[in-house]
């Protein structure tokens, strides 16, 4: 069995609500409105049927709920999304063995409540958060109860990058050009969020924290030298703030924390990036994901290419089985 752990979908009730609340949302809003597999189950099943013994863990696609509406509306939108996801899993358990809950992150109190409702009542296998909340970093105190609750439940957090064209490439400009905000901005967003959680002592405070990083941990594996030996000099390059005591307060060498993150294989068909990430995180911490349905064919291309890459890796079959299925069953507590 191949369990694809990061696949985007819009339950019909949520899709209708999103169009009602933000019918003209730009950038990622434009992108998702043009991908029928996101909201058409017949089209999705047509794609899935091209692969034997294949199932999808499903979650909402970007844009994040909190960029679509204010904190008074997002709790209702999260409930509509999670109820729809739970219905899909109940109706099609062989196709969808689990769903990832969405949260109203601009309403942290309601987000914690929705975690309990979605996981305890609806049986979600974890939650999805984005790398910032309307520009706010995840390591702010207001979001800490969310990480605490997930550590208590011992279920993973899926970390999805979020950045728009309104984040300029240069300080002298007002917006990003050529979709650089997506191509390079999203891996950067993922890496920044990981670093903030490491140096914010989240893994020390919450020992059961499990975070699955999208796109194989962003930039971290490729920049292992800068992250490891380079960051061992933390504080020596900063004049206006004292960072020199941060590494001493960590219970482990800082590099060990970055390897405690999990990573998925959604790399748009890159063999070298897959090998680099697998070498960094190890087979026990890598999970099969295709990022369906965001590919050029609006269908199976990324699924096919990702499977092709994993099948070609020079690794033991036991490790291949972990990536395809074993790690997902263990972490998500799937039957």
Secondary structure, DSSP 8 states (H G I E B T S, - for coil): -EEEEEEE---HHHHHHHHHH-TT--THHHHHHT-GGGT-HHHHHHHHTTSTTEEEEEE--SS-HHHHS-HHHHHHHHHHHHHHHHHHHHH-TTT-SEEEEE--TTSHHHHHHHHHIIIIIT--SEEEEESEETTEETTSHHHHHHHHHHHHHT-EEEEE----TTS-SSTT-SS-STTHHHHTHHHHHHHHHHHHHHHTTHHHH-TT--EEETTTTTTTTTTHHIIIIIGGGTTTT-SSS--TTHHHHSSS-HHHHHTTSEEE--STT-HHHHHHHHHHH-GGGEE----TT-STTSSSHHHHHHHHHHHHSSS-HHHHHIIIIIHHHHHHT--
